[in-house]
Amino acid sequence: MREAEVVELGDVALPQPGSFVDGPFGSNLKSEEYIERAEVRLIQLQNIGLGDWINKEARYITHQKADSLRRHEALPGDLAIAKMADPIARACILPSRHERYVVVADCIKLRVDESRFDRRFIVAVLNSWNFRRSVESISTGTTRLRVGLEALKRVRIWAPSLREQSRIADTLDAIREKASAHKGIIRKLRLVEQSIIADSMKSTNESHRERLEHLTSLIVDGVHHTPKYVSNGVPFVTVENLTRGGGISFHPIRYVSTEDHLEYSRRASPTVGDILVSKDGTLGVSRVVPDGSPEFSIFVSVALIRPRPALLNSHYGAMFFDSPDFFRQLGNLSSGTGLKHIHLSDFRQFVLNVPPVSEQEALVARVEATRNVIRMEESALARLNKLEQGLMDDLLTGRVRVPIDVQV
């Protein structure tokens, strides 16, 4: 094993002109020169992920235009690097999806000298926390960080032998492959979940359509003014506490005094089984108040819906807000203007498909079983991501060395 060395990122490039370049000035590539035909693909910031090419918002130019920008041309296998956050200097390997690419102004092309460096290893280094911290220290900008090409070339990285680089890359690739498999399973399970919810809201011989106001004993929102917060007291739930994670998040949370809570409870006093729904900002996020919840108050941005147990299962009612039926009715309210707020009167007029409660419970059980498997897959994915980050910290800095004479 040759001794590892510290090199500048510029030394990683193939020693040929145009191997490490950024995009052309805006005056040399204008938006009116974009075409619909899939000739030469432009590399934009939104296409560069953390190790992945993100195939969206495709923009193309003609081969003739690309020929005039030959210095900025990239090929499959080259590295694309983002000059701007978020995060800064993230990188990916260009796929063989297109024969030719051209980088735009805020992106960089790096053609790796493969006689000395494994491109997969270099991408892993660029996407590591240690490298990003180094780049942030030389970046400019206040609202959005940016790094210049010349500054980036001078950033120093640890580089072992080519063989060890490849073994490190193989190790990280194996973890990413497993993570990708879990992501695929999660995507499929999400489709199953959505299908069950969508089907449950369709009318059957055993169901009927009913307005939400007839299925509930209370539809109300929280306090209509910003309260005075205290360091310790009664939790105060806003939309943020509904959108952070899969339930009602009580950590972190703001607090109000016991006296204010008692006053707010005269209007809305959440209890177990109530449905909380976001009615401002992010619309229609629903959560059921679970057993064991502490007493809390809610803000005006949160609607409280109290089902009549003989007519509506709480979790089935919450499922309505995840269904295409809800979004269709929400769209009818907005008339294409982009609704930012759901009024309580709108909640009362929403129409649900209502099968017998026993059938509602069975549908809820199917959805919950699917969600339990999703949570298991997400937990496994989180463990792999944590393992990958730990290995990147160790293997990409030389803190832990990978043997090159044994099988991984």
C-alpha positions in Angstrom: 0.0 0.0 0.0 1.6 3.3 -1.0 1.4 6.0 1.6 -1.6 8.2 1.4 -1.0 11.8 0.4 -2.8 15.1 0.7 -3.5 16.7 -2.7 -5.3 19.8 -3.9 -8.6 19.1 -5.7 -7.2 20.6 -8.8 -4.6 17.8 -8.9 -7.4 15.3 -9.3 -8.3 16.6 -12.8 -7.0 14.9 -15.9 -3.9 17.0 -17.0 -5.6 18.4 -20.1 -7.1 21.7 -20.9 -10.8 21.9 -20.0 -10.8 19.1 -17.4 -11.8 21.3 -14.5 -14.0 24.2 -15.7 -17.2 26.0 -14.8 -20.0 27.1 -17.0 -20.0 30.0 -19.5 -21.0 33.6 -18.6 -24.7 34.2 -19.0 -24.1 36.3 -22.1 -22.6 33.3 -23.8 -25.6 31.1 -23.1 -29.0 32.7 -23.0 -32.4 31.1 -22.2 -33.7 32.0 -25.7 -31.2 29.5 -27.1 -32.8 26.6 -25.2 -34.6 24.1 -27.4 -37.3 21.5 -26.9 -35.4 18.7 -28.8 -33.2 16.4 -26.7 -29.9 17.3 -28.3 -27.3 18.4 -25.7 -28.4 18.4 -22.1 -27.6 21.3 -19.8 -26.3 20.6 -16.3 -28.1 22.9 -13.8 -27.9 23.2 -10.1 -31.2 21.4 -9.6 -29.8 18.3 -11.4 -26.9 17.8 -9.0 -27.7 15.7 -5.9 -25.6 14.3 -3.2 -24.0 11.6 -5.3 -27.1 11.3 -7.6 -28.0 12.8 -10.9 -31.5 14.4 -10.5 -33.3 14.1 -13.8 -35.7 17.0 -13.7 -36.3 20.3 -15.4 -34.5 19.2 -18.5 -33.0 22.0 -20.7 -31.3 21.5 -24.0 -29.2 23.3 -26.6 -28.3 22.4 -30.2 -25.2 20.5 -31.1 -24.1 23.6 -33.0 -24.4 25.8 -29.9 -22.6 23.1 -27.8 -19.8 23.1 -30.3 -19.3 26.8 -29.7 -19.0 26.0 -26.0 -16.7 23.1 -26.3 -14.6 24.2 -23.3 -17.7 23.7 -21.1 -18.7 20.3 -22.5 -19.0 17.4 -20.2 -19.3 13.7 -21.0 -20.8 10.7 -19.2 -18.5 9.7 -16.3 -17.4 13.3 -15.6 -18.2 14.9 -12.3 -20.8 17.7 -12.0 -20.2 20.0 -9.0 -22.5 22.7 -7.6 -20.9 26.1 -7.0 -23.9 27.2 -4.8 -25.7 25.8 -1.8 -27.6 23.9 -0.7 -25.4 22.1 0.1 -22.4 23.8 -1.5 -20.0 21.7 -3.6 -22.3 18.7 -3.8 -21.4 16.4 -6.6 -22.5 13.5 -8.8 -21.2 11.4 -11.7 -22.9 12.2 -15.0 -25.0 9.2 -16.2 -24.9 7.8 -19.7 -28.4 9.1 -20.3 -27.1 11.6 -22.8 -24.0 11.6 -25.0 -23.1 15.2 -24.3 -23.7 17.8 -21.6 -22.8 21.4 -21.1 -22.4 23.0 -17.6 -24.2 26.3 -16.9 -22.6 29.2 -15.0 -23.2 27.9 -11.4 -21.9 24.4 -12.1 -18.5 22.9 -12.6 -17.2 19.9 -14.6 -14.4 17.8 -13.3 -12.8 15.1 -15.5 -10.9 12.8 -13.1 -7.4 11.5 -13.9 -8.3 7.8 -13.6 -4.7 6.7 -13.6 -4.5 8.1 -10.0 -8.0 8.6 -8.7 -11.3 6.6 -8.5 -14.1 9.0 -9.5 -16.5 7.3 -7.1 -14.0 8.0 -4.2 -13.7 11.6 -5.3 -17.5 12.1 -5.4 -17.8 10.6 -1.9 -15.1 13.0 -0.7 -16.9 16.0 -2.3 -20.1 15.0 -0.6 -18.6 14.4 2.8 -19.1 16.7 5.8 -15.4 17.4 6.3 -14.9 18.6 2.7 -18.1 20.7 2.8 -16.9 22.4 6.0 -13.6 23.3 4.3 -15.5 24.7 1.3 -17.9 26.7 3.4 -14.9 28.4 5.1 -13.7 29.8 1.7 -17.2 30.6 0.3 -18.8 34.0 -0.2 -22.4 35.1 0.2 -24.7 35.7 3.1 -28.1 34.3 2.1 -26.7 31.6 -0.2 -23.1 30.4 -0.1 -21.1 30.3 -3.4 -17.6 29.0 -4.1 -15.4 30.1 -7.0 -13.7 27.6 -9.2 -10.1 28.7 -8.4 -10.8 28.5 -4.7 -12.3 25.1 -5.0 -9.3 23.8 -6.9 -7.0 24.7 -3.9 -9.1 22.7 -1.3 -6.9 19.9 0.0 -8.2 16.3 0.3 -6.7 13.0 1.6 -6.0 10.5 -1.1 -4.7 6.9 -0.6 -3.6 4.6 -3.3 -5.9 4.1 -6.3 -6.5 0.6 -5.1 -7.5 1.7 -1.6 -9.7 4.4 -3.1 -11.6 1.7 -5.0 -12.0 -0.5 -2.0 -13.4 2.5 0.0 -15.8 3.3 -2.9 -16.9 -0.4 -3.1 -17.7 -0.3 0.6 -19.7 2.9 0.4 -21.5 1.7 -2.8 -22.6 -1.5 -1.1 -24.3 0.5 1.7 -25.9 2.8 -0.9 -27.2 -0.2 -2.8 -28.9 -1.5 0.3 -30.3 2.0 1.1 -31.6 2.2 -2.5 -33.4 -1.1 -2.1 -35.1 0.2 1.1 -36.1 3.5 -0.7 -37.7 1.4 -3.5 -39.7 -0.6 -1.0 -40.9 2.6 0.8 -42.0 4.1 -2.6 -44.0 1.0 -3.4 -45.6 0.9 0.1 -46.5 4.6 -0.2 -48.4 3.7 -3.4 -50.2 0.9 -1.6 -51.1 3.2 1.2 -52.4 5.9 -1.2 -54.4 3.3 -3.1 -56.1 2.0 0.1 -57.0 5.5 1.1 -58.3 6.5 -2.3 -60.4 3.4 -2.6 -61.8 3.9 0.9 -63.3 7.2 -0.1 -65.2 5.8 -3.0 -68.9 5.1 -2.6 -70.1 1.5 -2.2 -73.5 -0.2 -1.5 -72.8 0.0 2.2 -71.7 3.6 2.3 -73.2 7.1 1.7 -71.9 10.6 1.3 -72.3 13.0 4.3 -71.1 16.4 5.2 -68.4 16.6 7.9 -70.6 18.9 10.0 -73.1 16.1 10.4 -70.5 13.6 11.4 -69.0 15.7 14.2 -70.0 17.4 17.4 -67.4 20.2 17.1 -65.4 22.0 14.4 -63.4 24.9 15.8 -60.0 26.5 15.6 -57.6 27.8 18.2 -56.9 31.2 19.7 -57.0 34.0 17.2 -54.1 36.1 18.6 -50.4 35.4 19.2 -50.1 34.4 22.8 -47.5 35.4 25.4 -45.1 32.5 25.5 -43.5 31.4 28.7 -40.4 29.1 29.4 -42.5 26.5 31.2 -46.2 25.9 31.1 -48.8 24.2 28.9 -47.7 23.1 25.4 -49.0 25.3 22.5 -49.5 23.5 19.2 -49.2 25.2 15.8 -49.0 23.9 12.3 -45.3 23.4 12.8 -46.1 20.7 15.4 -48.3 18.9 12.9 -45.8 18.9 10.0 -42.7 17.8 11.9 -42.8 14.0 11.8 -45.7 11.6 11.7 -47.7 12.6 14.7 -48.2 15.7 17.0 -44.6 16.8 17.8 -44.3 18.1 21.4 -40.5 18.6 21.1 -39.5 21.3 20.5 -42.6 23.3 21.4 -43.6 26.6 22.8 -45.5 27.0 26.1 -48.3 29.3 27.4 -49.2 29.9 31.0 -51.8 27.8 32.8 -54.1 30.8 33.1 -54.0 31.5 29.3 -54.5 27.8 28.6 -57.6 27.7 30.7 -58.9 30.8 28.8 -58.1 29.2 25.4 -59.7 25.9 26.4 -63.0 27.6 26.6 -62.9 27.8 22.8 -60.9 24.6 21.9 -59.9 21.9 24.4 -58.2 19.0 22.5 -59.0 15.6 23.8 -58.0 12.0 22.9 -59.6 11.1 19.5 -59.9 14.6 18.2 -58.6 15.3 14.7 -56.3 18.3 14.3 -55.9 19.7 10.8 -53.7 22.5 9.5 -55.8 25.2 8.0 -53.1 27.8 7.1 -49.9 27.5 5.2 -49.5 23.7 4.6 -53.1 22.7 4.2 -54.8 19.5 5.3 -52.1 17.9 7.4 -54.1 15.8 9.9 -53.2 14.2 13.2 -55.3 12.3 15.7 -54.8 13.2 19.4 -53.4 9.9 20.9 -53.7 8.4 24.3 -51.2 9.8 26.8 -51.1 13.2 25.2 -50.5 16.1 27.6 -53.0 18.9 27.9 -52.3 21.6 25.3 -53.8 24.5 23.5 -53.9 25.2 19.7 -53.4 28.2 17.5 -55.8 29.6 15.0 -53.9 27.9 12.2 -55.1 24.5 13.5 -58.6 23.2 13.2 -60.0 20.8 15.9 -62.6 18.3 14.6 -64.4 16.0 17.1 -66.1 13.0 15.4 -69.3 11.4 16.6 -68.0 7.9 17.4 -71.1 6.2 16.3 -70.7 7.8 12.8 -67.0 8.5 12.2 -63.8 6.7 13.3 -61.2 9.4 14.2 -58.5 7.8 12.1 -60.8 7.2 9.2 -61.7 10.9 9.4 -58.0 11.9 9.4 -57.5 9.6 6.3 -59.9 11.8 4.4 -57.4 14.6 4.5 -54.8 12.4 2.8 -57.2 11.4 0.0 -57.6 12.6 -3.6 -61.2 13.3 -2.7 -60.1 16.0 -0.2 -57.7 17.6 -2.7 -60.4 17.6 -5.3 -62.8 19.4 -3.0 -60.0 21.8 -1.9 -59.4 22.6 -5.5 -63.0 23.5 -6.0 -62.7 26.0 -3.2 -59.7 27.7 -4.6 -61.0 27.9 -8.2 -57.4 27.7 -9.4 -56.2 30.8 -7.4 -53.9 28.9 -5.0 -55.8 28.5 -1.7 -53.7 29.6 1.4 -56.4 29.1 4.1 -59.3 26.8 4.9 -62.2 28.5 6.7 -64.1 26.6 9.3 -67.2 26.9 7.1 -65.3 25.0 4.5 -64.5 22.2 6.9 -68.1 21.9 7.7 -69.0 21.5 4.0 -66.5 18.8 3.2 -68.3 15.7 2.0 -67.0 12.2 3.1 -67.8 8.8 1.9 -69.1 7.1 5.1 -69.2 3.3 5.3 -70.3 1.6 8.5 -67.9 2.2 11.4 -66.8 -1.4 11.5 -65.7 -1.1 7.8 -64.0 2.2 8.6 -62.1 0.4 11.4 -61.0 -2.3 9.0 -59.8 0.2 6.4 -57.9 2.1 9.1 -56.3 -1.2 10.2 -55.1 -1.9 6.6 -53.6 1.5 6.3 -51.9 1.3 9.7 -50.4 -2.1 8.9 -48.9 -0.6 5.7 -47.6 2.4 7.6 -46.0 0.1 10.3 -44.0 -1.6 7.5 -43.1 1.8 6.1 -41.8 2.9 9.5 -39.7 -0.3 9.8 -38.2 0.3 6.3 -37.5 4.0 7.2 -35.8 2.9 10.4 -33.6 0.5 8.5 -32.8 3.2 6.0 -31.9 5.7 8.8 -29.5 3.1 10.3 -27.8 2.6 6.9 -27.5 6.4 6.4 -26.0 6.8 9.8 -23.6 3.9 9.1 -22.6 5.6 5.8 -21.9 8.9 7.4 -19.8 7.3 10.1 -17.8 5.4 7.5 -17.4 8.5 5.4 -15.9 10.3 8.4 -13.5 7.4 9.0 -12.6 6.1 5.6 -12.4 9.4 3.6 -10.0 11.0 6.2 -7.7 8.0 6.7 -8.8 7.7 10.3 -9.6 4.1 9.4 -7.8 2.3 6.6 -9.3 -0.3 4.3 -7.2 -3.4 3.7 -6.6 -3.9 0.0 -5.4 -7.5 0.1 -8.6 -9.1 1.4 -12.1 -9.3 0.2 -14.5 -6.6 1.5 
